[in-house]
Amino acid sequence: MLIIVAYDIEDDRTRSRLMKKLKDFGPRVQYSVFEADLNPDELPKLRAMLEKVELKDNDSIRLYRICRACAAEVKIWGQGEVTKDKDYYIV
């Protein structure tokens, strides 16, 4: 499943920590937006990690789950491509 995580966090330290943790799930596609192609076991781990982030009054994190049919309809203008899980990994 394609997951989009967008965030707006004022505190530099909190924002940097979140960004580093999100890189474990998928690539950064915009300054404060990550895409992740997750299997069903990974989504609860991502949600648990996001729930632990200490947010201030003006902060927010949004998680969007995009169905396969909708992900196929994503359009990108300019640079980039929709994140897809690779069929193989090089170790």
Residue pairs with C-beta under 8 A, 6 or more apart in sequence:
1 37
1 38
1 39
1 40
1 43
1 65
1 66
1 67
1 68
2 35
2 36
2 37
2 65
2 66
2 67
2 68
2 70
2 71
2 74
2 82
2 83
3 25
3 26
3 35
3 36
3 37
3 38
3 43
3 46
3 63
3 64
3 65
3 66
4 33
4 34
4 35
4 62
4 63
4 64
4 66
5 22
5 25
5 33
5 34
5 36
5 46
5 50
5 61
5 62
5 63
5 64
6 30
6 32
6 33
6 34
6 61
6 62
6 64
7 15
7 18
7 32
7 59
7 60
7 61
7 62
8 32
8 58
8 59
8 60
9 15
9 18
9 32
9 53
9 55
9 56
9 59
9 60
9 61
10 56
10 58
10 59
11 56
11 59
14 53
14 54
14 55
14 59
15 32
17 53
18 53
18 61
19 28
21 49
22 28
22 34
22 36
23 34
25 34
25 36
25 38
25 42
25 46
26 34
26 35
26 36
26 37
26 38
26 83
27 34
27 35
27 83
28 34
29 35
29 80
29 83
35 82
35 83
36 42
36 46
36 83
37 83
37 84
37 85
38 46
38 85
39 85
43 65
46 63
47 63
50 61
50 63
53 61
55 61
66 74
71 82
74 82
76 82
